[in-house]
Amino acid sequence: MVNGVERQQGGRIIPALRYRNGAAAIDWLCAAFGFERKMVVPGEGGSIAHAELTLGNGMIMLGDAETEYGWLVQPPAPPARVNTQGTYVVVADVDGHYARAKAAGAEIVLDLKTRDYGGRDYTCRDLEGHVWTFGTYDPWVS
């Protein structure tokens, strides 16, 4: 037990993202970042009501913006594509991950860099402008 929370497999904080086209986002996130489909719940008219994607023992949830929750959380809007938060994901092979994401069309906004505090990372935007950082630094490991 850590801070009153029982440790279980997988993260206890799960980002929930909204996309204008959830189905395309799922395909892209799997191809570009290596996520795997755990659950995909279709909505009306080919939309995505809810999806769960995993990467290692981490998970994100997502769905189309035109849902009840989507009225509270929206994808970044062009042209500025301002985000109010970003998602950091620990990966073992950040150089390989970077190459995969770049080949899939991720917009690299901060190139690969080795950090003074440890680890190596890069930051990019996905197909709808969400900001992601992938790196080897794992704050859970001392």
N, C-alpha and C positions, 0 to 999 in steps of 0.2 A: 504494500500500500504506500503510495506517495502523495503527500499533501491531502490525505483523506480520500483519495481516489484509487480504487483497486486497479493495478496494472493488468492490462489484457493485451492480447495480440492486436496490433493495429493502433492507429492514433485515436485519441479521444477528442480531438478538435478536427472537424472535417469542413474544409471550405465548400461553400455552396455558390455556384456561379450560374449566371443566366446568359443565354445566347439568343440571338435573333433566329438562328437556324441550328437548333440543338442536334439534329441528326447529322448535319455536316460537321458540327463541332466534335461530336463523338468520333466520327471517322478520322478527322484530322488529328485530334489529341492522341488517338491510338497509333496512327501512322507516324506522327512527328515526335511525340514524347514517350511513346512506349506504354501508354496506359492500356489496361485490359478491361473489357466490359464485365461487370459483376451483375448488374441488373439494368435493364432498359424498359421503362414503362411508356408505351406510346400514348399520345393524347389524341385529340380530335384533329382530323385533317392532316395526318402525317406529322404532327408536332410531337415533341418529347415532353411528357408530363413530369417525369422524374428519371434520372439515371444515376448509377453509381459506377465509377471507374476506379480501378486500383492500380497502384504502381508500388511494387514491393509490399510493405505492410501499411502503406498510406492509401488514402482514398479522397476523392472529391465527389461531390454530388452536383448535378447540373440539370437544367431543363430549359425549355423555351421561355423567352422573356414575357410572352403573352399568357401568363398564368397568374393565379392569385398571389403567389409569392413574388412573381416577376414584377408586380406593381411596386414592390418595395426595393427590389434589387434589379438594376438594369445593366446591360453590357455597356462598355465604354462607347460614347457617341462620337462620330466623326465631326469635325476634322481633328480636333485636339486629342480625342480618345483618352481623356483624363481618367485615371483610376484613383480610387480612394484607398486601395490596398493592393498588395502584390502577394503572390504565393511562392514560398521557398520550398524546394524539393531536394532532399539529399539523394544523390546518385553515386554509385561506385566509380563509374567511368565517365567523368564529365566531358572529356575530349571526344569520346565516341558519341555521347548524347548530343553534344554541340553539333557534330557533323550531321547526325540524323535530323535534328531540328532544322538546321540550315538548309539541308537538301529538300526538306518538306515545305520550305517557304516561310519559316519563322523569321520575323523581323528582328534581327539581333540589334539591341539598343545599347548594351554594354558588353564588349567583347570578353573572351576568356581572360581571366586574370588570377594570379596567385595572390592570396590575401596575406597581410602581415600577421593576422591573428590565426592563421591556419586555413587550409583548404584552398580550393580553386573553384571559380564559378563564372557563369555568364548570365545575362539577363536578356529576355526577348519578349516580344508580343506574339500572341497566338493569332489565328485567322480573324478574330473579331476585336483584337486590341487589348485583351487581358494581359497583364504583366506577370511574367514568371521568371524566377531565378532558380537555376539548377546548379548544384555544387556538391563538393565532397565534404565540406565542413559540416560536422554533425554535433550540435551543441549537447546532445544527450551522452556523447562519449567523451570521457575526460582525457 
